[in-house]
Amino acid sequence: MSEFVCTVCGKRLYHDNETTLKIQETIHSKFCRKEFGKIHSYMHRDPAHMETFDSERENDTAGTPVLKK
């Protein structure tokens, strides 16, 4: 079984198929967290923009709010 260990963050990737492992390495290189053990999110949101993205679906048909505020 082939494996790859990222020298930057320490994540170990392994797979039986060498081609699949290369694809995993490519994806990891784009999303590597750059620090060992650091927790982070790829979802970025502007704290000043807390409005509903789809204002038409903010309430259901009875007028009850669907989203928690």
Summary of the structure (lengths in Angstrom):
residues: 69
radius of gyration: 20.2
end to end distance: 48.2
largest distance: 56.3
contacts: 110
relative contact order: 0.13
helix: 25%
strand: 14%
